Amino acid sequence: MLFKKIVLAAFIVAASEGVLAEDNLAQEIQVLKEKLEFLEQKSKQQELELSQVQATQQATKPATVAKNIEFKPYGFIRADVAHHFEGADAIFNKISTVPLDSSPNNVNGRTLFNVNASRFGLDINTKVNDQDINGKIEVDFRGGSTQDQLRIRHAYVKVNNWLFGQTTSPFVSADVLPEMVDFMANVGGGIQRNPMIQYQHSFDKNLKSWIALEDGSNSKNTDDQTRLPALTTKTQIKSNDGKSILNFRTLAMQKKTSEDEAFAWGLGLGGIYQLNESNKLHADYYHVKGDSKYMLFANDAYVLDQDKDIVENEYDSLALGLTHNWNAKWRSTLGVGAMLAEDGEYARLKPEANESLYQGWANLFYAPNKSLSYAVEYVYGERKDFLGRQGTDSRLEGMVKYSF
């Protein structure tokens, strides 16, 4: 009997200990759950704080990052001398205003010197946020009424295919003109630079096109103004070897006065053809109506009749040349240029304007190295107004240039 009581007591103690053990286990599990929930909440809080820090860093990060900025200075120092046998009192080409043969202002036997054609420039190239950025600033000393002051030639920034600023108009193509020592270039061509917005597209390595909206008003003639920006285009094709090119160009703008408006337009076609290793041909042709800004030595764009209506000048211009390379250091160009205006209502209203301009030249260049060049050139030209009066230009020019 006593034994049974002892066994029963032991069983009761063991059972009570099991119940207590289960209670302790449940409590420990509850504690672990609470700790796990605390850790999860803390982790979420840390993730939120991290995302806020990253957002702040992203907001304060610079919007643009430029890489590998390249600066390339360039230019040349140039000295010119000219002896005028007959013609205008200016060192460079003034064929459109040379004194008439009967004028007492005709210059005979005068020698002139000049360094104003010296030029300095800086090209800037970089990438900003994977975009190609190019900039250019170029100046010479041909500005002002006396043509001896600092002048901006080019000043623009180019973002990929878009250009903003001042550069050479797509309507002119100085790169196809026959080479000339005279800084003012020849009759029959154009070298106009304007402020503009320009877009360039390359179809392939040999075919490119340009289109631009540019300032078409004429700063040299305050009466010659435009109602809207000038629209210019150029399409150019190159040969596979890059030595021959052909381009087609257009111009369109609206001229205005206080009393009238008129549509001005122009077409251009030019190129270079490589005959062989030693010889190449240059040609550039324009037909223009109602504009005098883009073409060198052109008459005023228009005159007003008695009713103050615009009467436009319409004309053709042409430049041809042959360049011969004697060897690696010596080369010559023989060139001719002409501008012919229509003899119509414009001529009747402004008979003193030029009916025709003709010019021919021959030169010789010597370049002992890439930096230094010497040149001599003879130029002969004639102009005739609508009254039949004639002026003559005859000059011998020399030039020394150091390029860097």
KOLPAKOL-89177 format. One line per field, with one value per residue (C-alpha): residue number from 1; x negated, y negated, z. Coordinates in nm, 3 decimals. Layout:
# KOLPAKOL-89177
resi: c(NUM:...);
u: c(X:...);
v: c(Y:...);
w: c(Z:...);
//
This chain:
# KOLPAKOL-89177
resi: c(1:2:3:4:5:6:7:8:9:10:11:12:13:14:15:16:17:18:19:20:21:22:23:24:25:26:27:28:29:30:31:32:33:34:35:36:37:38:39:40:41:42:43:44:45:46:47:48:49:50:51:52:53:54:55:56:57:58:59:60:61:62:63:64:65:66:67:68:69:70:71:72:73:74:75:76:77:78:79:80:81:82:83:84:85:86:87:88:89:90:91:92:93:94:95:96:97:98:99:100:101:102:103:104:105:106:107:108:109:110:111:112:113:114:115:116:117:118:119:120:121:122:123:124:125:126:127:128:129:130:131:132:133:134:135:136:137:138:139:140:141:142:143:144:145:146:147:148:149:150:151:152:153:154:155:156:157:158:159:160:161:162:163:164:165:166:167:168:169:170:171:172:173:174:175:176:177:178:179:180:181:182:183:184:185:186:187:188:189:190:191:192:193:194:195:196:197:198:199:200:201:202:203:204:205:206:207:208:209:210:211:212:213:214:215:216:217:218:219:220:221:222:223:224:225:226:227:228:229:230:231:232:233:234:235:236:237:238:239:240:241:242:243:244:245:246:247:248:249:250:251:252:253:254:255:256:257:258:259:260:261:262:263:264:265:266:267:268:269:270:271:272:273:274:275:276:277:278:279:280:281:282:283:284:285:286:287:288:289:290:291:292:293:294:295:296:297:298:299:300:301:302:303:304:305:306:307:308:309:310:311:312:313:314:315:316:317:318:319:320:321:322:323:324:325:326:327:328:329:330:331:332:333:334:335:336:337:338:339:340:341:342:343:344:345:346:347:348:349:350:351:352:353:354:355:356:357:358:359:360:361:362:363:364:365:366:367:368:369:370:371:372:373:374:375:376:377:378:379:380:381:382:383:384:385:386:387:388:389:390:391:392:393:394:395:396:397:398:399:400:401:402:403:404);
u: c(0.000:-0.278:-0.453:-0.148:-0.126:-0.492:-0.450:-0.139:-0.317:-0.611:-0.375:-0.198:-0.533:-0.651:-0.327:-0.344:-0.703:-0.596:-0.323:-0.572:-0.820:-0.553:-0.466:-0.834:-0.869:-0.564:-0.704:-1.041:-0.869:-0.669:-0.986:-1.153:-0.852:-0.864:-1.238:-1.183:-0.909:-1.138:-1.421:-1.186:-1.061:-1.417:-1.523:-1.234:-1.325:-1.687:-1.577:-1.355:-1.636:-1.878:-1.636:-1.590:-1.967:-2.008:-1.729:-1.897:-2.232:-2.071:-1.901:-2.227:-2.432:-2.551:-2.317:-2.603:-2.942:-3.201:-3.471:-3.802:-3.772:-4.008:-4.127:-4.293:-4.425:-4.503:-4.553:-4.809:-5.010:-4.988:-5.162:-5.040:-5.181:-5.018:-5.127:-4.835:-4.907:-4.550:-4.232:-4.099:-4.277:-4.251:-4.496:-4.242:-3.983:-3.729:-3.636:-3.278:-3.389:-3.714:-3.717:-3.599:-3.877:-3.791:-3.787:-4.061:-4.040:-4.206:-4.516:-4.827:-5.151:-5.072:-5.214:-5.019:-5.104:-4.871:-4.868:-4.495:-4.419:-4.599:-4.366:-4.333:-4.092:-4.012:-3.831:-3.676:-3.565:-3.414:-3.134:-2.859:-2.619:-2.726:-2.653:-2.921:-2.980:-3.196:-3.267:-3.460:-3.567:-3.766:-3.866:-4.065:-4.136:-3.921:-3.634:-3.500:-3.464:-3.843:-3.877:-4.151:-3.954:-3.893:-3.615:-3.437:-3.442:-3.304:-3.147:-2.925:-2.846:-2.749:-2.552:-2.556:-2.407:-2.272:-2.474:-2.392:-2.591:-2.775:-2.949:-2.959:-2.618:-2.521:-2.428:-2.792:-3.073:-3.415:-3.575:-3.511:-3.635:-3.962:-4.254:-4.341:-4.607:-4.376:-4.207:-3.874:-3.846:-3.716:-3.410:-3.171:-3.178:-3.056:-3.202:-2.917:-2.904:-2.580:-2.427:-2.209:-2.050:-2.175:-2.109:-2.347:-2.267:-2.507:-2.338:-2.670:-3.039:-2.997:-2.656:-2.571:-2.311:-2.272:-1.967:-1.970:-1.760:-1.987:-2.001:-1.952:-1.943:-2.231:-2.430:-2.608:-2.278:-2.024:-1.749:-1.798:-1.600:-1.414:-1.072:-1.168:-1.498:-1.663:-1.625:-1.939:-2.028:-2.322:-2.356:-2.704:-2.834:-3.196:-3.383:-3.504:-3.859:-3.732:-3.915:-3.613:-3.297:-2.970:-2.718:-2.378:-2.259:-1.941:-1.842:-1.496:-1.392:-1.133:-1.259:-1.060:-1.036:-0.783:-0.575:-0.638:-0.762:-0.935:-1.054:-1.431:-1.586:-1.900:-2.041:-2.401:-2.591:-2.962:-3.233:-3.588:-3.693:-4.029:-4.166:-4.478:-4.733:-4.860:-4.552:-4.202:-3.917:-3.709:-3.367:-3.099:-2.779:-2.493:-2.168:-2.028:-1.730:-1.672:-1.977:-2.322:-2.446:-2.561:-2.748:-3.072:-3.061:-2.689:-2.474:-2.222:-1.949:-1.670:-1.563:-1.226:-1.027:-0.813:-0.536:-0.786:-0.749:-1.052:-1.235:-1.486:-1.830:-1.869:-2.207:-2.431:-2.782:-3.046:-3.397:-3.626:-3.980:-4.252:-4.501:-4.827:-5.067:-5.417:-5.550:-5.495:-5.599:-5.493:-5.143:-4.962:-4.605:-4.471:-4.122:-3.846:-3.530:-3.229:-2.902:-2.632:-2.321:-1.998:-1.945:-1.582:-1.374:-1.643:-1.899:-1.665:-1.612:-1.979:-2.193:-2.513:-2.497:-2.728:-2.604:-2.910:-3.220:-3.508:-3.825:-4.118:-4.420:-4.727:-4.932:-5.221:-5.242:-5.554:-5.520:-5.857:-5.678:-5.329:-5.362:-5.518:-5.396:-5.482:-5.270:-5.260:-4.962:-4.864:-4.499:-4.328:-3.963:-3.706:-3.367:-3.105:-2.793:-2.456:-2.563:-2.852:-3.127:-3.422:-3.670:-3.991:-4.175:-4.536:-4.737:-5.043:-5.018:-5.251:-5.187:-5.382:-5.194:-5.296:-5.031:-5.008);
v: c(0.000:-0.237:-0.152:-0.248:-0.584:-0.655:-0.570:-0.785:-1.081:-1.048:-1.040:-1.355:-1.539:-1.433:-1.544:-1.881:-1.928:-1.850:-2.108:-2.363:-2.275:-2.327:-2.665:-2.769:-2.661:-2.861:-3.165:-3.129:-3.097:-3.412:-3.600:-3.488:-3.603:-3.943:-3.975:-3.871:-4.130:-4.395:-4.303:-4.315:-4.661:-4.782:-4.644:-4.821:-5.146:-5.114:-5.046:-5.355:-5.572:-5.436:-5.509:-5.864:-5.917:-5.782:-6.008:-6.308:-6.216:-6.173:-6.512:-6.685:-6.504:-6.738:-6.725:-6.723:-6.560:-6.665:-6.418:-6.462:-6.829:-6.908:-7.261:-7.319:-7.670:-7.754:-8.046:-8.226:-8.545:-8.696:-8.991:-9.129:-9.377:-9.501:-9.732:-9.892:-9.977:-10.098:-10.077:-10.137:-10.277:-9.951:-9.667:-9.390:-9.328:-9.610:-9.534:-9.660:-10.009:-10.067:-10.425:-10.474:-10.522:-10.893:-10.947:-11.152:-10.903:-10.632:-10.502:-10.462:-10.319:-10.295:-10.027:-9.918:-9.695:-9.510:-9.254:-9.272:-8.935:-8.753:-8.510:-8.334:-8.061:-7.799:-7.468:-7.297:-6.933:-6.721:-6.483:-6.582:-6.306:-6.105:-6.397:-6.532:-6.900:-7.115:-7.484:-7.735:-8.096:-8.262:-8.625:-8.841:-9.214:-9.313:-9.470:-9.823:-10.089:-10.107:-9.726:-9.719:-9.627:-9.296:-9.100:-8.776:-8.536:-8.223:-8.178:-7.876:-7.567:-7.242:-6.974:-6.652:-6.766:-7.103:-7.424:-7.749:-8.065:-8.233:-8.048:-8.027:-8.013:-7.689:-7.899:-7.987:-7.741:-7.899:-7.554:-7.512:-7.858:-7.875:-7.958:-8.326:-8.520:-8.821:-8.798:-8.933:-8.647:-8.678:-8.805:-8.521:-8.366:-8.414:-8.376:-8.512:-8.424:-8.479:-8.405:-8.098:-7.777:-7.495:-7.123:-6.884:-6.529:-6.270:-6.009:-5.827:-5.918:-6.078:-6.248:-6.530:-6.804:-7.125:-7.341:-7.669:-7.960:-8.263:-8.639:-8.761:-9.136:-9.335:-9.524:-9.722:-9.856:-9.945:-9.977:-9.611:-9.423:-9.093:-9.009:-8.652:-8.463:-8.347:-7.976:-7.824:-7.468:-7.278:-6.918:-6.787:-6.471:-6.356:-6.100:-5.788:-5.922:-6.257:-6.458:-6.558:-6.721:-6.858:-7.067:-7.226:-7.524:-7.729:-8.061:-8.197:-8.505:-8.782:-9.139:-9.428:-9.805:-10.029:-10.021:-9.687:-9.328:-9.102:-8.742:-8.703:-8.375:-8.216:-7.892:-7.775:-7.489:-7.424:-7.168:-7.049:-6.783:-6.611:-6.563:-6.379:-6.392:-6.732:-6.916:-6.997:-7.213:-7.454:-7.588:-7.784:-7.929:-8.136:-8.288:-8.536:-8.770:-9.037:-8.990:-9.148:-9.012:-8.664:-8.732:-8.928:-9.262:-9.244:-9.552:-9.665:-9.405:-9.634:-9.990:-10.159:-10.299:-10.614:-10.422:-10.291:-9.939:-9.708:-9.645:-9.363:-9.320:-8.984:-8.853:-8.556:-8.495:-8.242:-8.149:-7.901:-7.794:-7.540:-7.451:-7.281:-7.126:-7.155:-6.939:-6.892:-7.252:-7.459:-7.514:-7.766:-7.865:-8.033:-8.170:-8.387:-8.531:-8.724:-8.878:-8.985:-9.181:-9.192:-9.512:-9.583:-9.804:-9.793:-9.929:-10.210:-10.315:-10.282:-10.332:-10.386:-10.025:-9.765:-9.577:-9.351:-9.262:-9.058:-8.940:-8.714:-8.613:-8.394:-8.305:-8.100:-7.947:-7.809:-7.608:-7.479:-7.317:-7.289:-7.609:-7.855:-7.971:-8.245:-8.361:-8.612:-8.696:-8.922:-9.033:-9.215:-9.319:-9.542:-9.677:-9.843:-10.024:-10.042:-10.374:-10.201:-10.359:-10.136:-10.100:-9.897:-9.713:-9.597:-9.472:-9.269:-9.114:-8.926:-8.734:-8.560:-8.343:-8.144:-7.897:-7.724);
w: c(0.000:0.090:-0.237:-0.441:-0.268:-0.344:-0.715:-0.742:-0.582:-0.824:-1.120:-1.004:-0.961:-1.308:-1.466:-1.297:-1.413:-1.774:-1.754:-1.620:-1.899:-2.164:-2.011:-2.018:-2.384:-2.482:-2.308:-2.484:-2.824:-2.754:-2.663:-2.988:-3.189:-3.027:-3.098:-3.463:-3.509:-3.356:-3.595:-3.896:-3.799:-3.747:-4.088:-4.260:-4.086:-4.201:-4.561:-4.554:-4.417:-4.681:-4.966:-4.837:-4.825:-5.181:-5.307:-5.145:-5.299:-5.642:-5.612:-5.522:-5.788:-6.072:-6.373:-6.624:-6.614:-6.871:-6.963:-7.147:-7.241:-7.531:-7.610:-7.946:-8.021:-8.382:-8.616:-8.826:-8.840:-9.186:-9.351:-9.686:-9.933:-10.254:-10.533:-10.716:-11.076:-11.115:-10.908:-10.557:-10.253:-10.053:-10.014:-10.078:-10.348:-10.406:-10.765:-10.727:-10.622:-10.810:-10.944:-11.298:-11.550:-11.581:-11.202:-11.028:-10.739:-10.944:-10.764:-10.976:-10.844:-10.471:-10.239:-9.929:-9.630:-9.393:-9.108:-9.026:-9.183:-8.899:-8.728:-8.392:-8.285:-8.023:-8.075:-7.771:-7.781:-7.504:-7.406:-7.162:-7.056:-7.363:-7.598:-7.833:-7.755:-7.984:-7.954:-8.161:-8.120:-8.399:-8.448:-8.685:-8.713:-9.012:-8.815:-8.795:-9.061:-9.097:-9.112:-8.850:-8.535:-8.361:-8.533:-8.446:-8.740:-8.574:-8.230:-8.178:-7.976:-8.149:-7.964:-8.166:-8.501:-8.383:-8.408:-8.228:-8.297:-8.582:-8.863:-9.244:-9.409:-9.586:-9.891:-9.963:-10.024:-9.982:-9.985:-10.359:-10.466:-10.661:-10.430:-10.410:-10.219:-10.181:-9.841:-9.974:-10.224:-10.579:-10.756:-10.828:-10.482:-10.126:-9.776:-9.559:-9.187:-8.989:-8.648:-8.697:-8.579:-8.801:-8.829:-9.006:-9.115:-9.255:-9.471:-9.512:-9.528:-9.872:-9.848:-9.606:-9.580:-9.382:-9.311:-9.117:-9.002:-8.996:-8.971:-9.327:-9.261:-9.405:-9.141:-9.414:-9.548:-9.278:-9.541:-9.642:-9.376:-9.354:-9.210:-9.114:-9.074:-9.395:-9.474:-9.625:-9.724:-9.866:-9.985:-10.059:-10.223:-10.202:-10.407:-10.228:-10.214:-10.081:-10.347:-10.558:-10.424:-10.559:-10.366:-10.426:-10.218:-10.171:-10.012:-9.928:-9.728:-9.715:-9.762:-9.623:-9.611:-9.441:-9.761:-9.931:-9.907:-10.159:-10.173:-10.217:-10.325:-10.460:-10.599:-10.594:-10.753:-10.708:-10.672:-10.713:-10.962:-10.920:-11.271:-11.155:-10.875:-10.989:-11.119:-10.998:-11.128:-10.916:-11.014:-10.829:-10.978:-10.826:-10.942:-10.689:-10.681:-10.419:-10.196:-10.170:-9.837:-9.930:-10.253:-10.265:-10.452:-10.542:-10.611:-10.350:-10.308:-10.434:-10.506:-10.458:-10.747:-10.735:-10.558:-10.298:-10.433:-10.414:-10.741:-10.688:-10.839:-11.016:-11.120:-11.200:-11.069:-11.164:-11.051:-11.230:-11.152:-11.217:-10.944:-11.039:-10.788:-10.928:-10.646:-10.272:-10.196:-10.498:-10.639:-10.861:-10.940:-11.251:-11.192:-11.337:-11.184:-11.312:-11.198:-11.447:-11.345:-11.545:-11.741:-11.651:-11.423:-11.154:-11.401:-11.505:-11.143:-11.046:-11.358:-11.156:-11.030:-11.182:-11.486:-11.494:-11.295:-11.435:-11.266:-11.346:-11.139:-11.134:-10.829:-10.700:-10.349:-10.183:-9.860:-9.734:-9.439:-9.288:-9.085:-9.327:-9.669:-9.918:-10.211:-10.492:-10.714:-11.001:-11.029:-11.314:-11.307:-11.474:-11.377:-11.598:-11.480:-11.658:-11.811:-11.987:-11.776:-11.689:-11.403:-11.397:-11.121:-11.160:-10.860:-10.766:-10.418:-10.187:-9.866:-9.588:-9.339:-9.032:-8.916:-8.579);
//
